[in-house]
């Protein structure tokens, strides 16, 4: 499983219709609505705003007025084939006056997404853990030699680490330190 490193946009023209593909990195459902609203504001006079998103097991696609299954489904299929997660793909269409037919629309939406994906950079996602560890100040160097993954720390009476790590790192930390809280989570590597 993977996701895009940065948001990216690409435009293609097919039979005078303009297709603008926007790939957006999202972590939560509320970001989907916010981004779609922003895109509709940015491209106010577009004919269609077709989209698909994948956030773990939450998936949805929309044809936004195009004939059923000709836009949202090909967008979703393309994202699935690339094994993507935490992604929103919106294809904005400005109708150019020439009807493309159902097959032509499917090919056009698929092409718009594929060309945008070709320009994208990716990172791998793996099943991992989010941990919170509290320790004394003298253990910082020792812990930081173990955790090569993402972490942040707060200084109070003790040092509190918030760590995103893989299973191996979690097991090493469990043996040496008291874990206050842990959650399974998909993490970036």
C-alpha positions in Angstrom: 0.0 0.0 0.0 1.2 3.5 -0.8 0.2 7.1 -0.9 1.3 10.3 -2.7 4.0 12.5 -1.2 2.5 15.8 -2.4 -0.7 17.1 -3.9 -0.5 17.3 -7.7 -2.6 18.5 -10.6 -2.6 17.8 -14.3 -4.7 18.9 -17.3 -5.5 17.0 -20.5 -7.8 17.9 -23.4 -9.8 15.3 -25.3 -12.1 16.3 -28.1 -12.2 19.9 -26.9 -13.2 18.9 -23.3 -10.8 19.9 -20.6 -10.1 17.3 -17.8 -8.2 18.6 -14.8 -7.1 15.9 -12.4 -6.3 16.9 -8.8 -4.7 14.3 -6.5 -4.9 15.3 -2.9 -3.4 13.6 0.2 -6.1 13.2 2.9 -6.1 11.6 6.3 -9.7 12.1 7.4 -13.2 12.2 5.8 -13.7 15.9 6.8 -10.8 16.7 4.6 -12.6 15.2 1.6 -15.5 17.6 1.9 -13.3 20.6 2.5 -11.2 19.8 -0.5 -14.1 19.2 -2.8 -15.7 22.5 -1.7 -12.4 24.3 -2.3 -12.1 22.8 -5.8 -15.7 23.7 -6.7 -14.8 27.3 -5.6 -11.6 27.3 -7.6 -13.2 25.9 -10.8 -16.6 27.6 -10.5 -17.8 27.2 -14.0 -16.8 23.6 -14.6 -19.4 21.1 -15.9 -18.6 18.2 -13.6 -16.6 17.5 -10.4 -16.1 13.7 -10.4 -14.2 12.1 -7.7 -13.1 9.0 -5.7 -11.4 8.7 -2.3 -9.8 6.0 -0.3 -9.1 6.4 3.4 -8.4 2.9 4.8 -11.7 1.0 4.5 -13.7 4.2 3.6 -14.2 4.5 -0.1 -16.6 6.4 -2.3 -16.8 7.6 -5.8 -19.1 10.1 -7.6 -20.0 10.6 -11.3 -21.4 14.1 -10.5 -23.9 14.1 -13.4 -21.9 12.1 -15.9 -23.7 8.9 -17.1 -23.6 6.2 -14.3 -20.2 4.4 -13.9 -18.4 6.5 -16.5 -16.3 8.8 -14.2 -16.3 7.9 -10.5 -15.8 4.1 -11.1 -12.9 4.5 -13.5 -11.2 6.9 -11.1 -11.7 4.5 -8.2 -10.5 1.5 -10.2 -7.3 3.4 -11.2 -6.6 4.3 -7.5 -7.2 0.7 -6.5 -4.9 -0.7 -9.2 -2.1 1.6 -7.9 -2.8 0.3 -4.4 -3.2 3.8 -3.0 -4.6 5.0 0.4 -5.2 8.4 2.0 -6.0 9.9 -1.3 -8.7 12.0 -2.9 -8.8 12.3 -6.7 -11.1 14.9 -8.3 -11.4 15.2 -12.0 -12.9 18.5 -13.1 -14.4 18.6 -16.6 -15.1 21.5 -18.8 -17.4 20.2 -21.5 -16.1 21.2 -25.0 -19.2 20.6 -27.0 -18.4 17.1 -28.4 -20.1 14.1 -26.7 -17.6 11.3 -26.0 -20.1 8.5 -25.3 -19.9 6.1 -22.3 -16.7 4.3 -23.5 -15.0 7.6 -24.4 -15.8 9.1 -21.0 -14.4 6.0 -19.2 -11.2 6.2 -21.2 -10.9 10.0 -20.7 -11.4 9.9 -16.9 -9.0 6.9 -16.6 -6.4 8.8 -18.8 -6.7 12.0 -16.8 -6.0 10.1 -13.5 -3.2 7.9 -15.0 -1.3 10.9 -16.4 -1.5 12.7 -13.1 -0.4 9.6 -11.2 2.6 9.2 -13.5 3.8 12.6 -12.3 3.4 11.7 -8.6 6.0 10.6 -6.1 5.0 7.9 -3.6 5.9 6.6 -0.2 5.1 3.1 1.2 2.5 2.6 4.0 2.8 -0.3 6.4 0.9 -1.6 9.4 2.6 -0.1 12.5 1.9 1.4 15.9 1.5 4.7 17.6 3.1 4.5 21.1 3.4 6.8 24.0 6.3 6.2 26.4 7.2 8.1 29.5 10.8 7.9 30.8 13.5 9.7 32.8 15.7 12.3 31.2 18.8 10.1 31.3 17.2 7.5 29.0 16.7 9.9 26.0 19.8 8.9 24.1 19.1 5.2 24.6 15.6 5.5 23.4 16.5 7.6 20.4 19.0 5.0 19.3 16.2 2.5 19.1 13.5 4.7 17.5 14.6 5.5 13.9 11.0 6.2 13.0 8.9 9.3 13.5 8.6 10.7 17.0 8.0 13.8 19.0 8.8 14.4 22.7 7.6 16.7 25.5 9.6 17.7 28.5 7.9 17.8 31.9 8.8 15.9 35.1 9.6 13.1 32.7 10.2 12.9 28.9 7.1 11.8 27.0 7.7 10.3 23.6 5.0 9.9 20.9 6.3 7.4 18.4 5.1 5.9 15.1 7.0 2.6 14.6 7.0 -0.8 13.0 6.3 -4.0 14.9 10.0 -4.8 15.5 10.7 -1.5 17.1 7.6 -1.8 19.2 8.7 -5.2 20.5 12.2 -3.8 21.5 10.6 -0.9 23.3 8.1 -3.1 25.1 11.0 -5.1 26.6 12.8 -2.1 28.0 10.2 0.6 28.7 6.7 1.1 30.0 4.3 1.9 27.2 1.6 4.1 28.4 -0.6 3.9 25.3 -0.5 2.0 22.0 -2.7 1.9 18.9 -2.4 0.0 15.7 -2.0 2.4 12.8 -1.0 2.6 9.2 2.4 4.5 9.1 4.6 6.0 6.4 8.0 4.6 5.7 
